[in-house]
Structure formats: structure tokens, C-alpha cells
């Protein structure tokens, strides 16, 4: 049962009782209507991509405003409206989404209708962001100041975009300058529930757009000294009341972009992104039996860095909408993880201690061709993709308490992934659209070697090469859309998509807590969806119904209290629905409510579907008591979810329900200057969505924004 505060009923009544919804509605390319703050300070940043489609992924939509196929968009204005400064929290503004914690790694995972980050590819301007070997992206490390829009495909994602989209996909659409001179900056600070300073959020955007070129740069600096637990938190074995141990983090980001637009329909850009991160790693905060204390991870992350350089181009081929797109990219992911013996973080005398380094590289290219046939209602599209990934790792450690400290040799793994896709969009009339397509994905696993430690004298172990095998997959898609009015459309989609297991799932023993399984098969989802979107008497309504069956599903199965194995467990089902309603209630008042229902079932293998709530609700009111004032209360409410014990992998239980109330007030004393104050978790609710890792209590924030 979802715990609901009285304000939730007020928000729901305002939204539903008057068939209401949201902020000034805007629609992004590729999804449903999204809220925009209406503030002058966000007008330039709040659009889909300021008129550019170069950074977007595939969109198929019969409506001029781009609403179709059950997807969603989250605009820059919406991220600012609700003070969502990192990708994980911004992502949750879309219906059908949720976030889970990976407490032992101090990172977040994202979910779309029960499909996690391994089943939902993420792109930056159509460039895949993929971490070789394990693809364990920490979404909390990605800031949002330079993102114009999140495109979120749910259930149906075009085969043109690339492989692996079992449950959808996410594309981060970069902001692009639209004025001869744009400059915008923010200085922000956060305080814990006692009023103690605990962090800063600072960012800047500067750009210039001339007749046929543009140049821009964006940067951010986010720092968290700590977060404070709720006053209702019960102290555990290691964690006392008050400030959370090892909850610090620091992230820098620079995004540079230069573009050239020589003619209508032609667009070229060069892009460079550099992220530098460091973070602590909180220990479990509950009761830990003495026998399990030696399993606690005392980790810090001196480096969580990501660099990307990429090229984008689009050329119009005729006046019918035909085009050629090319993308090329090079990425580097550098990660260092240090492990210590105890809570003091001063000694590394036992085998559980180590300094681990990943230095991974990726490169690839994508070519996409679209041809609108003359005299025919068809657009044929084709794409070819190639990606090379190399994982490099080393570790310094000791094999026994008395053994010397030594550095393992560098070990590596390499794989190539290719995809060929073909799609036809048939429009028998202006009101109908039928899309059919297929793709062939191929992964060539070049090799994966691992260091097997042993002995107290050189060479301290040996290198072992795992057995490798190539994998193939065919994929298919079908989408039928009908625009039945100027504002309304209905869609029916089906997607048959496969995903290759990561090298991490097949080979990693995860510090002796897993048994490797090199024989894992690809997963495959059969995903059907029915949805409708319309605006009726000023009320925007979205409804989606979905059902997905996953064959050869990969799940972690506990084979002892401390050891698990990734296995193809058989069949899983995911089914549910989403409802979105938003409306202007009066000239100065708007409201909206989103509700998602999800049922996950595992039909074999003994796995338990963890980390996703069965019910999720987000609701808000925007009130402008005066032209330069804005008040926005909002509620996030999630039901219980299955959690796995952090001490005993054979134990599962239901927990994690919460209702969190946030509030933000903004004031514009003069044009182009905005002052913001707010509070998150206003009621200081004590909750956890990962076993033994409780969420922050009440926090306050203040921002000053200025723009030209």
C-alpha cells in the first residue's frame, strides 16, 4: 500500500476533479507533452532542441507536435522547474520510470517499465554511451545543465537507432545556442535539515549563433560534502544518527560544441565532453551480524571520469525530406576504486584491500540514410553501425595478510558490435502511418582475459583466457498510428528485440561473490503497446497499456548466502499502464498528475524481480501569485518493491515505499535574474529503496540564476 500524505489528495483532486494538468504544455520531438516553466529565464533552453534535429534519435509521429508511440520527453524547463540537477532525478519526471540504488557502489540505476540500464541503451545526441565490460553507468554523475531535452522511448524504439533496446532507449539532446549571444549562469548551495552547508551546484552556458555557424560551451561543478539522514533513522552497526558516512561526491563537466550550417537541411557539428568525478561509498547503515562484518566494502572512488569526442552531420538529399546522417565518436572511461580494511580508511593489509583501475576505450561510426520515394507514400530508411570496445584493468593488492603488495598485469577484453537495419514508413493517408522494420545485430568477442591470484611469492598468480563465442540476433518492429483529430492520435506497436549479455554478466566473479557463466544466451523481449494521446477541452491526456514477455531472461540467482550466478532463468513478464493528465486551472494556476502501474513476474528459475515499485505517482501544482513569483509544490509517491538483503543474497523482502514532498519558490526581481529557494523531502521521511541504504532526509537549496 502506498503511503500518501494529505497534500497528495489535494493535488489529485485539483488535477482530476477539474480534469486538470500541468505547466504550460510543450511537446518534444519523440514523446508526449512535457511541462515548461514559462519563465523568461528558461525560454531559450526549454525547447526540444531549439529547432535542430541533428542531435535527436528516430522519431515517428503523425501529429505535428510529435506525440506518439508511448514515449516521453523531459525539457530543460521541466528539469529546472523541479530542480533536477542530475540525470537520474530528471529521468524520474517521465511516467513509467523509476530509479534504484546500487548501494555497495554508491550509484543509481534507471528503469523503464521494469527494464534496467542493461536493457535500455542511453545516447548523447544519438551517440551510444556504453561502458565496456560491465556498462555500469552511474546516472547520478551526469549533470543536466547542458541538456535541452531527454528523449525517452518506452517499449518501442526504432531499429534504426541501434542494438539492445529491449525496453526502450534514452537520448540526451544537447542544448544548442539560438541567439547571437547567449550567456547564462547559476550559483547554488544546499543545506541539510539542521541548516549546515552540504554542497554547491554551479553551472554556466555561453554560446553564439551566427548566420551559418555557432559556437558554445557549458560547464558545471557540483559538490556534496555529505547528506544527513532523517531524524527518524535508527542507528545501525556502523552508521550513527546524523550525517551519512562517506556520502561525499564531486563532479566537473565541460561540454564544447561547434557547428556549421551551410544550407537548409545541412548541419555539421564537432562535440567534446569531459566529465571528472570523485565519490565516497557509504557502508550499509543497518544491523550487521559480527560474522558478516568482514564482507563490508570500505570503498572510495578517486576517479569516475568520462570523455567523449564526436562528429555529427546531416545533409538534405532532395526537397522531399530525404537525408544522409553520419556520426563518428571516440570515448574513454577511466575509473579507479580503492578498497580498505576497515571504517578508518587508513590500512590495506588484507586481501579484501586493493587499488583497482579501469581504463576503457570505445570508438564507432553510424551511417543513416532516409529516402522519401517520389510519387509514393513511403519513406525507406537504412542504417549501419559499428562499435569497437576495449576494456583494460589492473589491480594492486596482496593475496594473503602476510604477502607482499603487488600490481597485477594489465588484463584486457575486446569486442566488436555491428548492426544493420532497414525500415519502411508507409503513409496511406495523412491520418495513418505504418512502420515496419528489422535489423541484424552481431557481436564478435575478440577475447577476455582475467588475472587469477594465488600464492605469497612472485608471480602471485596467472592470466586466464575465458572461452569466447560470437553472438547474433534478428530484431523486428511494427507500429500503426492513426491521427483521429487535430490533437488526438492512437498507436499500436510491437517490438521483438534482443540484448547480448555484458562481459560482466558472463565472466565477472565480483570479488568472489559470483560464479561466472560464459554460456549465457541473449535475452529477447516481445513487447506490445496500445496508447492514446489527446487534448480534450484544454486537458491533456495520455494513456498507455503495455505487455512484454522476456525469453531467456538473465537474472542473478543466489546459490548460497554469499554467492550468486547470472543465469537464463526462462520467461519474465512485465505488464501495466500509465495515465497522465495535465491542465491549466486558471490564469495563474496549473496542475498535473502522472500514475504508473507495473507488474513483474518471473515464471521460472527462482529469481525475484527486485528494485521496481508496483505503483508510482508524481503530482504537482504551479501557482503564480504575481507575475514575478512562482510556487511549485510536488509529490513523488512509490509503493513497496522487492529488495534483496545486502547480507544474505537468499533473503528477499518487500520495502522501499515512500511519499516525498518537495517545494520550490522562485522570484524574478528584475528581468533575466531569478532567485530560487526550496526544500526536498519536506516531511523528513525516513525511507530506503536499497537494503541498508537509507535516502537523505530533509534538505534545503537556494539558487541565483542570471542570463543575457
C-alpha positions in Angstrom: 0.0 0.0 0.0 1.3 3.4 -0.9 1.8 5.8 2.0 0.0 9.0 1.0 0.1 12.4 2.7 -2.9 14.7 2.7 -1.4 17.0 0.1 -1.4 14.2 -2.3 -5.2 14.1 -2.2 -5.3 17.8 -2.7 -3.1 17.6 -5.8 -5.0 14.7 -7.2 -8.3 16.4 -6.6 -7.1 19.6 -8.3 -5.7 17.6 -11.3 -8.5 15.1 -11.8 -11.5 16.8 -10.2 -11.2 19.5 -12.8 -9.7 17.3 -15.5 -6.5 19.3 -14.9 -2.9 19.1 -15.8 0.2 20.8 -15.9 2.5 23.6 -16.5 2.3 25.4 -19.9 2.4 22.3 -22.1 5.0 21.9 -24.7 5.8 18.9 -26.8 9.2 17.5 -27.6 10.2 15.5 -30.6 9.6 11.9 -29.9 7.3 11.8 -26.9 4.4 13.1 -25.0 3.7 16.6 -23.9 6.1 17.9 -21.3 5.9 20.8 -18.9 7.8 24.0 -19.4 8.1 26.5 -16.7 7.1 29.5 -18.7 9.8 31.5 -17.0 11.6 34.0 -19.2 14.9 32.7 -17.9 14.3 29.3 -19.4 12.6 30.0 -22.7 15.7 29.5 -24.8 16.7 26.3 -23.0 13.3 24.7 -22.7 12.6 23.6 -26.2 13.1 20.3 -27.9 16.4 21.3 -29.3 15.9 24.9 -30.4 14.8 23.8 -33.9 17.7 21.4 -34.6 17.2 17.7 -35.3 20.8 16.8 -35.7 21.1 15.6 -32.0 17.8 13.7 -31.9 17.2 10.0 -32.4 14.5 8.4 -34.5 11.0 10.0 -34.2 7.9 8.6 -35.9 4.8 10.8 -35.3 1.7 11.6 -37.2 0.9 14.7 -35.1 2.7 17.9 -35.9 3.6 18.3 -32.2 5.5 15.0 -32.2 3.3 13.0 -29.8 3.3 9.3 -30.5 4.3 5.8 -29.6 4.1 6.0 -25.8 7.4 7.8 -25.3 8.0 10.9 -23.2 10.3 13.9 -23.3 11.6 15.9 -20.3 12.5 19.5 -21.2 15.2 21.7 -19.8 12.5 23.9 -18.4 11.0 21.0 -16.6 14.3 19.9 -15.1 14.7 23.5 -13.7 11.1 23.7 -12.6 11.7 20.7 -10.2 15.4 21.4 -9.5 16.5 18.1 -11.1 20.3 18.6 -11.5 21.4 15.1 -12.3 20.2 12.7 -14.9 18.7 10.1 -12.6 16.4 12.6 -10.8 15.4 14.3 -14.1 14.6 10.9 -15.7 12.0 10.2 -13.0 9.9 13.1 -14.2 8.6 10.9 -17.0 5.8 8.4 -16.3 6.7 4.7 -16.3 10.2 5.4 -15.0 11.9 4.7 -11.7 15.3 4.7 -10.1 17.0 2.2 -7.8 20.1 2.5 -5.7 23.2 0.3 -6.0 24.3 1.0 -2.5 27.5 -1.1 -2.4 28.7 1.0 -5.4 27.1 4.4 -4.4 25.4 4.7 -7.8 22.0 4.8 -9.3 20.2 2.6 -11.9 17.3 3.6 -14.1 14.3 1.6 -15.0 11.7 1.9 -17.8 8.6 -0.3 -17.1 10.8 -2.8 -15.3 13.7 -2.8 -17.8 17.0 -1.5 -16.3 20.1 0.2 -17.7 21.4 -3.0 -19.4 18.1 -3.3 -21.4 17.7 0.4 -22.1 20.5 2.0 -24.2 21.5 5.6 -23.5 22.7 8.0 -26.1 24.2 11.5 -26.2 23.0 13.2 -29.4 22.5 9.8 -30.9 26.0 8.6 -29.8 25.8 5.4 -27.6 27.2 5.8 -24.1 28.4 2.4 -23.2 31.0 1.4 -20.6 32.9 -1.6 -22.0 32.8 -4.8 -20.0 30.0 -4.0 -17.4 28.1 -1.0 -18.8 27.5 0.1 -15.1 26.7 3.7 -15.8 26.2 5.9 -12.7 23.4 8.2 -13.8 24.0 10.4 -10.8 27.3 11.5 -12.3 25.7 13.1 -15.4 24.5 16.7 -14.8 21.7 18.2 -16.8 22.6 21.9 -17.3 23.7 21.3 -20.9 20.7 19.1 -21.9 17.9 20.6 -23.8 15.7 17.5 -23.6 15.6 13.9 -22.6 14.0 11.7 -25.2 12.7 8.6 -23.6 11.3 5.8 -25.7 9.3 3.3 -23.8 8.7 -0.2 -25.3 9.1 0.8 -28.9 12.4 2.1 -30.1 13.3 2.2 -33.8 15.8 -0.5 -35.0 17.5 2.4 -36.9 18.9 3.7 -33.6 21.0 0.6 -32.8 21.0 -2.7 -30.9 20.0 -3.7 -27.4 16.8 -1.6 -26.9 14.7 -4.4 -25.3 12.7 -1.9 -23.1 13.2 1.4 -24.8 16.0 4.0 -25.0 17.2 7.3 -23.7 18.7 10.1 -25.7 20.3 13.2 -24.1 19.7 16.0 -26.6 22.3 18.8 -26.2 21.3 22.4 -25.9 22.2 24.5 -29.0 22.6 28.3 -29.0 19.9 30.2 -31.0 20.9 33.8 -30.4 23.9 35.9 -31.5 24.9 36.0 -27.8 23.6 33.7 -25.1 25.0 33.6 -21.6 23.5 32.1 -18.5 24.8 31.1 -15.2 23.7 29.7 -11.8 25.2 29.7 -8.4 23.5 27.4 -5.9 24.0 25.9 -2.4 22.3 23.1 -0.4 21.8 22.7 3.3 20.9 19.7 5.4 18.0 19.6 7.8 20.0 21.3 10.6 20.9 24.2 8.3 24.5 23.0 7.9 26.1 23.6 4.5 26.4 20.4 2.5 27.1 21.3 -1.1 27.1 23.5 -4.2 25.6 23.4 -7.7 27.2 25.8 -10.1 26.9 25.9 -13.9 27.3 28.2 -16.9 26.3 28.3 -20.6 27.8 30.7 -23.2 27.1 30.5 -26.9 26.8 32.4 -30.1 24.8 31.6 -33.2 25.5 33.5 -36.4 24.1 33.0 -39.9 25.7 29.8 -40.8 27.7 28.7 -37.7 27.5 28.5 -33.9 30.0 28.1 -31.1 29.2 27.3 -27.5 30.5 26.0 -24.2 28.9 24.8 -21.0 30.3 23.8 -17.7 29.2 22.6 -14.3 30.7 22.0 -10.8 28.6 20.0 -8.3 29.9 19.2 -4.9 28.3 17.3 -1.9 30.1 17.3 1.4 27.6 14.9 2.9 23.9 14.2 3.3 22.1 13.9 6.6 19.8 11.0 7.3 16.2 11.6 8.5 15.8 12.2 12.2 13.7 9.1 12.3 16.6 6.9 11.2 17.6 4.1 13.7 21.4 3.8 14.0 23.0 0.6 12.8 26.2 -1.2 13.5 28.4 1.2 11.6 26.2 4.2 10.9 25.2 6.6 13.7 22.4 9.1 13.5 23.1 12.4 11.6 25.4 12.7 8.7 25.8 9.7 6.4 29.3 8.3 6.3 31.2 8.5 3.1 28.3 10.3 1.3 30.6 12.9 -0.4 30.9 13.4 -4.1 32.3 16.0 -6.6 31.7 16.3 -10.3 33.0 18.6 -13.0 31.7 18.7 -16.5 32.6 20.6 -19.7 30.7 20.4 -22.9 32.0 22.2 -26.0 30.2 22.3 -29.3 30.9 24.0 -32.7 28.5 23.8 -35.7 28.3 24.8 -39.3 25.0 25.2 -41.3 26.0 25.9 -44.9 22.5 25.5 -46.3 19.0 24.5 -45.5 18.9 20.8 -44.4 22.7 20.6 -43.9 24.1 20.6 -40.4 27.6 19.7 -39.1 29.0 19.8 -35.6 32.0 18.8 -33.6 31.5 18.0 -29.9 33.7 17.4 -26.9 32.5 16.3 -23.4 34.8 15.9 -20.4 33.5 14.7 -17.0 35.6 14.3 -13.9 34.1 12.7 -10.8 35.1 11.5 -7.4 32.9 10.0 -4.7 32.8 8.2 -1.4 30.9 5.0 -0.8 28.7 4.7 2.2 28.7 1.4 4.2 25.5 -0.5 5.0 23.6 1.6 7.6 21.7 -1.2 9.4 22.5 -4.0 11.7 25.4 -6.2 10.5 26.0 -9.5 12.3 29.5 -9.9 13.6 30.0 -12.9 11.2 29.3 -10.6 8.2 31.4 -7.6 9.2 34.3 -8.9 7.1 32.1 -8.7 3.9 31.5 -4.9 4.3 33.1 -2.9 1.5 35.1 0.1 2.6 35.5 1.7 -0.8 36.2 5.1 -2.3 36.3 6.2 -5.9 39.2 8.6 -6.6 38.1 8.8 -10.2 34.9 8.3 -12.2 35.8 10.1 -15.4 34.2 10.0 -18.9 35.4 11.7 -22.1 33.7 11.8 -25.4 34.6 13.4 -28.8 32.1 13.0 -31.6 31.1 14.3 -35.1 27.5 14.7 -36.3 26.4 15.6 -39.8 23.1 15.7 -41.7 22.7 16.5 -45.4 19.4 17.0 -47.2 19.3 14.9 -50.5 16.2 16.4 -52.1 13.2 18.5 -51.3 11.1 15.5 -50.2 12.8 15.1 -46.8 15.4 12.6 -47.8 18.7 12.9 -45.9 22.0 11.3 -45.0 23.3 11.4 -41.4 26.7 10.4 -40.2 28.0 10.0 -36.7 31.5 9.1 -35.5 32.9 9.0 -32.0 35.6 8.1 -29.6 35.1 7.6 -25.9 37.2 6.9 -22.8 36.1 5.8 -19.4 38.6 6.0 -16.6 37.7 4.6 -13.2 39.7 4.0 -10.0 38.4 2.2 -7.0 40.3 1.9 -3.7 39.3 -0.7 -1.0 40.4 -0.6 2.6 40.4 -2.9 5.6 38.1 -1.0 8.0 36.0 2.0 8.6 39.1 4.1 9.3 40.1 4.0 5.6 43.8 4.0 6.5 45.1 0.5 6.1 45.2 -2.1 3.2 46.7 -5.1 4.9 44.3 -7.9 4.0 43.3 -9.5 0.6 40.0 -7.5 0.6 42.0 -4.4 0.1 43.1 -3.2 -3.3 43.5 -0.3 -5.7 41.7 -1.1 -8.9 41.8 0.8 -12.2 39.7 0.6 -15.4 40.9 2.4 -18.5 38.4 1.6 -21.2 38.2 2.9 -24.8 35.4 2.8 -27.4 35.1 4.0 -31.0 32.4 3.7 -33.6 30.5 5.1 -36.6 26.9 5.3 -37.7 25.5 6.0 -41.1 21.8 6.6 -41.6 20.1 7.1 -45.0 16.4 8.1 -45.5 14.8 8.3 -48.9 11.3 9.5 -49.4 10.2 7.9 -52.6 8.9 10.2 -55.4 5.2 9.7 -56.0 4.8 7.1 -53.3 3.7 7.3 -49.7 6.8 5.6 -48.4 10.0 6.7 -46.7 12.7 4.0 -46.6 15.4 4.3 -44.1 18.6 2.2 -43.6 21.4 2.4 -41.1 24.7 0.7 -40.5 26.6 0.8 -37.2 30.0 -0.5 -36.0 31.4 -0.2 -32.5 34.7 -1.3 -31.0 35.1 -1.7 -27.2 38.3 -2.4 -25.3 38.3 -2.9 -21.5 41.6 -2.6 -19.7 42.0 -3.3 -16.0 44.7 -3.7 -13.4 44.7 -4.1 -9.6 47.2 -3.7 -6.8 46.6 -5.9 -3.8 48.0 -8.7 -1.7 46.9 -12.4 -1.8 47.2 -13.1 2.0 47.7 -10.8 5.0 51.4 -11.6 5.1 52.0 -11.5 1.4 53.7 -8.6 -0.4 51.6 -5.8 -2.0 51.9 -6.2 -5.8 50.3 -4.9 -9.0 48.6 -7.4 -11.3 49.5 -7.2 -15.0 47.1 -5.3 -17.2 44.3 -7.6 -18.5 42.0 -6.7 -21.4 38.8 -7.7 -23.2 37.7 -6.6 -26.6 34.5 -6.9 -28.6 33.1 -5.5 -31.9 29.4 -4.9 -32.3 27.7 -4.3 -35.6 24.1 -3.6 -36.7 22.3 -3.3 -40.0 18.8 -2.0 -40.0 16.1 -1.4 -42.6 12.8 0.4 -42.0 9.8 1.5 -44.2 7.3 4.2 -43.1 4.1 3.9 -45.2 1.6 6.7 -45.0 -1.5 5.7 -47.0 -3.1 9.0 -45.9 -2.3 12.0 -43.8 -4.1 10.3 -40.9 -2.4 6.9 -41.0 1.2 5.8 -40.6 2.5 2.2 -40.7 6.1 1.5 -39.8 7.8 -1.9 -40.3 11.4 -2.7 -39.9 14.1 -5.2 -39.0 17.7 -5.4 -38.0 20.6 -7.8 -37.7 23.0 -7.5 -34.7 26.3 -9.2 -34.5 28.8 -9.3 -31.7 32.3 -10.6 -32.2 34.0 -11.2 -28.9 37.8 -11.0 -29.6 38.8 -12.1 -26.1 38.6 -11.7 -22.4 41.5 -12.4 -20.0 41.4 -12.4 -16.2 44.1 -12.5 -13.5 43.8 -15.4 -11.2 45.6 -14.6 -8.0 47.4 -17.1 -5.8 50.4 -17.5 -3.6 52.5 -15.3 -1.5 55.5 -15.1 -3.8 56.0 -13.9 -7.4 54.4 -14.2 -9.9 51.4 -14.1 -7.4 49.1 -15.8 -9.9 48.5 -16.3 -13.6 46.4 -14.9 -16.5 43.4 -16.9 -17.7 41.7 -16.5 -21.1 37.9 -17.2 -20.9 36.2 -19.2 -23.7 34.6 -16.8 -26.1 31.9 -17.1 -28.8 30.2 -14.7 -31.2 26.5 -13.9 -30.9 23.9 -13.0 -33.4 20.3 -11.6 -33.2 17.5 -10.7 -35.5 15.0 -7.9 -34.5 11.7 -6.7 -35.8 9.3 -3.9 -35.3 5.8 -2.8 -36.3 3.9 0.4 -35.4 0.5 1.5 -36.6 -0.7 5.1 -35.8 -3.9 6.9 -36.5 -4.4 10.6 -36.1 -8.2 10.8 -35.5 -8.3 14.6 -34.8 -6.0 17.6 -34.9 -5.0 16.9 -31.3 -5.5 13.2 -30.9 -3.8 10.0 -32.0 -3.9 6.3 -31.2 -1.0 3.9 -31.7 -0.4 0.1 -31.6 3.2 -1.1 -31.6 5.1 -4.4 -31.4 8.8 -4.9 -30.9 10.8 -8.1 -31.0 14.3 -7.1 -29.6 17.3 -9.0 -28.3 20.1 -8.0 -26.0 23.6 -9.6 -25.7 24.8 -10.2 -22.2 27.6 -8.0 -21.0 31.1 -9.4 -20.4 30.5 -8.6 -16.7 27.4 -10.8 -16.6 29.3 -13.7 -18.3 32.7 -13.5 -16.7 32.9 -11.4 -13.5 33.2 -13.1 -10.2 32.6 -9.8 -8.4 35.2 -10.3 -5.6 34.3 -14.0 -5.2 30.5 -13.3 -4.7 29.5 -14.7 -8.2 30.2 -17.8 -10.2 30.9 -16.8 -13.8 28.7 -18.2 -16.6 30.3 -17.8 -20.1 27.4 -19.6 -21.7 24.7 -17.0 -21.2 22.4 -16.6 -24.1 21.0 -13.3 -25.4 17.7 -12.1 -23.8 14.7 -11.4 -26.1 11.7 -9.3 -25.4 8.3 -9.4 -27.2 6.8 -6.1 -26.4 3.3 -4.9 -27.3 1.8 -1.5 -26.5 -1.5 0.4 -27.1 -1.8 4.1 -26.4 -3.7 7.3 -27.0 -2.8 10.9 -26.6 -5.2 13.9 -26.9 -6.1 17.3 -25.7 -9.8 17.5 -24.7 -11.4 20.8 -23.7 -8.0 22.1 -22.7 -7.0 19.0 -20.8 -4.0 17.0 -22.0 -4.5 13.2 -21.5 -2.1 10.4 -22.2 -2.8 6.7 -21.6 -0.6 3.7 -22.4 -1.2 0.0 -21.9 1.7 -2.5 -22.3 2.7 -6.1 -22.1 6.2 -7.5 -22.5 7.5 -11.1 -22.4 11.2 -11.7 -22.0 12.6 -15.1 -23.1 15.9 -16.4 -21.8 15.8 -13.7 -19.2 19.1 -13.1 -17.3 18.8 -12.8 -13.5 21.1 -13.2 -10.6 20.3 -16.4 -8.7 21.6 -16.9 -5.2 23.2 -20.3 -4.8 24.4 -19.6 -1.2 24.1 -16.7 1.3 27.2 -15.1 -0.2 27.5 -16.4 -3.8 25.2 -15.9 -6.8 25.2 -16.6 -10.5 23.7 -14.9 -13.6 21.5 -17.4 -15.3 19.0 -17.6 -18.2 16.0 -18.2 -15.9 13.4 -18.7 -18.6 10.4 -16.3 -19.1 9.6 -13.0 -17.4 6.5 -10.8 -17.9 6.1 -7.1 -17.5 2.7 -5.5 -17.8 0.9 -2.4 -16.7 -0.4 1.0 -17.7 0.3 4.7 -17.4 -2.0 7.7 -17.1 -1.1 11.4 -17.5 -3.4 14.3 -17.0 -2.5 18.0 -17.1 -4.3 21.3 -17.4 -4.4 25.0 -16.7 -6.8 25.5 -13.9 -6.8 29.3 -14.1 -4.7 32.1 -15.5 -2.1 31.7 -12.6 -2.7 28.1 -11.7 -1.8 24.8 -13.4 -1.5 21.2 -12.1 -0.7 17.7 -13.3 -0.6 14.1 -12.2 1.1 11.0 -13.7 0.4 7.5 -12.5 2.2 4.3 -13.4 1.3 0.7 -12.6 3.7 -2.2 -13.2 3.5 -6.0 -12.6 6.7 -8.0 -13.0 6.6 -11.8 -12.9 9.4 -14.4 -13.2 7.9 -17.7 -14.4 10.9 -19.9 -13.7 14.4 -20.1 -12.2 13.6 -18.8 -8.7 14.6 -15.2 -9.4 12.7 -12.4 -7.6 12.1 -9.2 -9.6 13.6 -6.6 -7.4 14.1 -2.8 -7.3 10.9 -1.5 -9.1 7.8 -0.2 -7.4 4.4 -1.6 -8.4 2.8 1.9 -8.3 4.3 5.3 -8.9 2.7 8.7 -8.8 4.0 12.2 -9.4 1.8 15.3 -9.0 2.4 19.0 -8.9 0.8 22.4 -8.8 2.3 25.6 -10.3 0.9 28.8 -8.8 1.9 32.3 -9.9 0.5 34.7 -7.3 2.2 37.5 -9.1 4.0 37.8 -12.5 7.4 37.6 -11.0 6.6 34.9 -8.3 6.2 31.2 -8.7 5.3 28.5 -6.2 5.6 24.8 -7.1 4.8 22.0 -4.6 5.2 18.5 -5.9 4.8 14.9 -4.6 6.7 11.7 -5.5 5.0 8.6 -4.2 6.1 5.0 -4.8 4.8 1.7 -3.4 6.7 -1.1 -1.9 9.3 -3.0 -4.0 11.1 -6.3 -3.6 14.6 -5.8 -2.1 17.5 -8.2 -1.7 19.3 -8.4 1.6 22.8 -6.9 1.5 24.0 -9.5 4.0 22.3 -12.7 2.7 21.6 -13.0 -1.0 19.0 -15.7 -0.4 16.7 -13.3 1.5 14.2 -11.0 -0.2 11.6 -8.8 1.3 9.2 -6.0 0.3 10.1 -2.5 1.4 11.0 0.9 0.0 7.6 2.6 -0.1 7.7 6.4 0.4 5.9 9.6 -0.3 8.3 12.6 -0.6 7.0 16.2 -0.7 9.1 18.9 -2.4 8.6 22.6 -2.6 10.1 25.4 -4.7 9.6 29.2 -4.7 11.2 31.5 -7.3 11.2 35.2 -7.7 12.4 37.5 -10.5 13.4 40.9 -9.0 14.5 42.1 -12.5 14.4 40.7 -16.0 16.9 37.9 -16.6 17.6 37.4 -12.8 15.9 34.7 -10.9 16.1 33.7 -7.2 15.1 30.3 -6.1 14.7 28.6 -2.7 13.2 25.2 -2.0 13.1 22.1 0.1 13.2 18.4 -0.8 11.7 15.7 1.5 9.9 18.4 3.4 8.5 15.9 5.9 11.9 14.4 6.6 10.6 10.9 5.7 12.9 8.0 6.6 12.9 5.5 3.7 15.2 3.2 1.7 15.0 1.8 -1.8 18.0 -0.4 -1.4 18.6 -2.7 1.6 20.6 -0.9 4.3 21.0 2.3 2.3 18.6 5.0 3.5 17.8 8.1 1.5 18.6 11.7 2.5 16.4 13.4 5.0 15.1 17.0 4.6 17.4 19.3 2.5 17.2 22.9 1.5 18.5 24.6 -1.6 19.0 28.2 -2.9 19.9 29.3 -6.4 20.7 32.5 -8.2 20.3 32.5 -12.0 21.3 35.2 -14.4 21.1 35.4 -18.2 21.6 37.7 -21.1 
